[in-house]
Amino acid sequence: MFCVYLLRSPPQPSEKYTGFTSDLKARLQKHNDGGSPHTAKFRPWKLLAYFAFEDEAKALEFEKYLKSGSGRAFSSRHFWNE
């Protein structure tokens, strides 16, 4: 399975991250261990949501959408507001 995931930094709730992986548990651990330069300074990260796909191309397409203007609006409306 291929996952698109949404992370939030509890210490800095305005910091959000959208990513793609084939191993969600290991990828979240890498973010929280500081293994990703883009997310290291905002750890720890909390998994907010994930979407699993059987097809890698579909997962990458969905990640690209979530990182677009309309995808960010969609994410904001449905996931980031708590």
N, C-alpha and C positions, 0 to 999 in steps of 0.2 A: 504494500500500500504506500501511497505517496500522500503526504499531509501538507496542507497550508495551515499555518498557525498564527495566532495573535498573542502577543505578550504585552504585559504592562509592568512597569517598575513601581512596586508599592512605596518605596521611599520618595520617588518622584513621579507621581501619577500622570503627569503630562507626557512622560516618556512612554512611547508605544513602539512596537516593532512587529512587522509582518514578515514571515519567512516561509520557506519550503524545505522539506526534508523527507527522507524515506525511513528515518528512525527518530521519532519524536522524542522519546525518552532521552536518548543520547544527545540529541541536539539541545534540548532544554538544559541538560547538565553542562554542556559545553558553554552555553550562554552564562550560566550561573557560576562556572569556574573561571570566567574571564577569557575563554578561548576564542572569542569573537571580538575583534578590535572595535567594531561599531557599537556593541552593547556592553562591553566590559565596565565602563564607568558608571553605568546605571543599575548594576545588579544589587540585590537579587531580582530575578524576573519571575513573574507569576503567569502561568498559562491561563489565558482568558477564554480562548475557544480554539478549536481545530476542526478542520474539514478533511476527511479522508477520501481519496480517489484511487480507483484501480488503475487508471490510465495516467501516466506521468505527464503527458502533453496537456491533458485537461487540468491537472493540478497546477502546472506552470502557467497556464492561461488564466486560471482563477487568481493566482498570486499576482500576476501582472495587472489584472482588473482591480484587485484590492489596493494596489499601489497607484492606480490612476486617480484622477480627480473625482469621478463619479463613484469609484470603489471606496475611496476615503470617506466620501459623504455617506455611503451605505454603511460602512463600518462604524462611523461615528454615531449614526442614527440607531444602529442595532446592537452594538457591542461596547463601545467606549463609555457611554453614559451610564454611570452607576448611581 
